[in-house]
Amino acid sequence: MKPIQLVDLHTQYKKIKEEIDAAVIEVMESTAFINGPAVKDFASEMEAYLGVKHVIPCANGTDALQIALMAIGTQPGDEILTPSFTYIATAEVIALLQLKPVFVEVDEDTFTIDIEDAKGKITDRTKAIIPVHLYGQCAPMDEVMEFARKHGIRVIEDTAQAIGSSYHSKDGSTQMAGCIGDIGTTSFFPSKNLGCYGDGGAMMTNDDELAKKLRMIANHGQRIKYYHDIIGCNSRLDSIQAAILRIKLGHLNEYIHARQEAASYYDRAFANVEQITTPYRAPYSTHGFHQYTLKLEGVDRDGLLDYLQEKGIPANIYYPVPVHLQKGYTQYGFKEGDMPRTEALTAQVISLPIHTELTEDQLDYITTHIKSFING
Ligand SMILES: *Cc1c(COP(=O)(O)O)cnc(C)c1O
């Protein structure tokens, strides 16, 4: 059996090596390293894949969130609703722009934002809500959109973990994650479902005005070179990364399928283990399984992590500390006990190896060892 990795990018690369190598060399030969044709081509192909009007590439998923917050015209002191159970980037950009993160609980089954809790946290300074499609499954976007429309606030979807997932709306329509709110943001960090070989990110929108703004902000606030109408930043996707992403986009559905197959294997293996809750599948979303995350009950999680490490099975906790309790974020006035569901989840979750290259013998090895630890 091959050694097990949390994410096996090497085996994946070997399968598409010829195409990737050729595409990278083509960019090097062209020397169009910045904003070369590969960047435009990738953006149009991504627009077609997502069925969205504009895809604006940028340097990473954190920049995408920051640029999105700038584009909706936030002012220092404005409040932004976002879950505390997320990767730090979602909250970090809010703080960096001198806005106020207002942390919201998540649903304990879907791990995504709980709109009931958000309802009690809206004020006249609330400017936007950032739902996070955590682990690869969409937040309840019908509820998010209804809530946002009612209060006249903007919606920025953090789609870094759910690119390629789709949302089935109450009205019968289906839309891709990241294309429902005002702006969607995503990351092409190597381990993401659509990952490049370095850093990369993008913003998605159907709004022409917002698209113009996003493009300008990502490009030093200019539309015409050396004329800076607004304050922007420098956030670009490299041509080499775009060339790689064009190839990987062609495999995205197959990659998601491979993750779903591994997830189904895990589901079946743990179906009768009382101490394990396998990931809940929301009826309104597909699940891209960026992470396969279990909830444990009555299991010594640290002991399990040590045991798995001994057996050569990497596992991880996403995330061990909720953002509202992170040291750097105490200034926002949240304390332990403020978000009991989120706090309980951070003590319960464990994410197993999930990627496109998992084999049946690896899955069997992983599940057998987890069950034998739990059953003593
Ligand atoms: C990965 C990730 C980001 C940030 O992406 P980078 O490209 O690493 O900046 C933001 N939000 C979530 C939920 C993520 O998982």
The ligand as a Tripos MOL2 file, in Angstrom:
@<TRIPOS>MOLECULE
LIG
   15    15     1     0     0
SMALL
NO_CHARGES

@<TRIPOS>ATOM
      1 C1         -8.2430   28.4770    1.8880 C.3       1 LIG1
      2 C2         -9.2870   29.3670    2.4050 C.ar      1 LIG1
      3 C3         -9.2070   30.7680    2.2680 C.ar      1 LIG1
      4 C4         -7.9530   31.5020    1.8180 C.3       1 LIG1
      5 O1         -7.3700   31.1270    0.6660 O.3       1 LIG1
      6 P1         -5.8220   31.4870    0.3610 P.3       1 LIG1
      7 O2         -5.7220   31.2760   -1.1020 O.co2     1 LIG1
      8 O3         -4.9940   30.5500    1.1640 O.co2     1 LIG1
      9 O4         -5.6000   32.9040    0.7270 O.co2     1 LIG1
     10 C5        -10.2800   31.5350    2.6680 C.ar      1 LIG1
     11 N1        -11.3710   30.9790    3.2100 N.ar      1 LIG1
     12 C6        -11.4840   29.6480    3.3900 C.ar      1 LIG1
     13 C7        -12.7450   29.1090    3.9840 C.3       1 LIG1
     14 C8        -10.4490   28.7950    3.0010 C.ar      1 LIG1
     15 O5        -10.5750   27.4860    3.1980 O.3       1 LIG1
@<TRIPOS>BOND
     1     1     2 1
     2     2     3 ar
     3     2    14 ar
     4     3     4 1
     5     3    10 ar
     6     4     5 1
     7     5     6 1
     8     6     7 2
     9     6     8 1
    10     6     9 1
    11    10    11 ar
    12    11    12 ar
    13    12    13 1
    14    12    14 ar
    15    14    15 1
@<TRIPOS>SUBSTRUCTURE
     1 LIG1         1 GROUP 0 **** ****
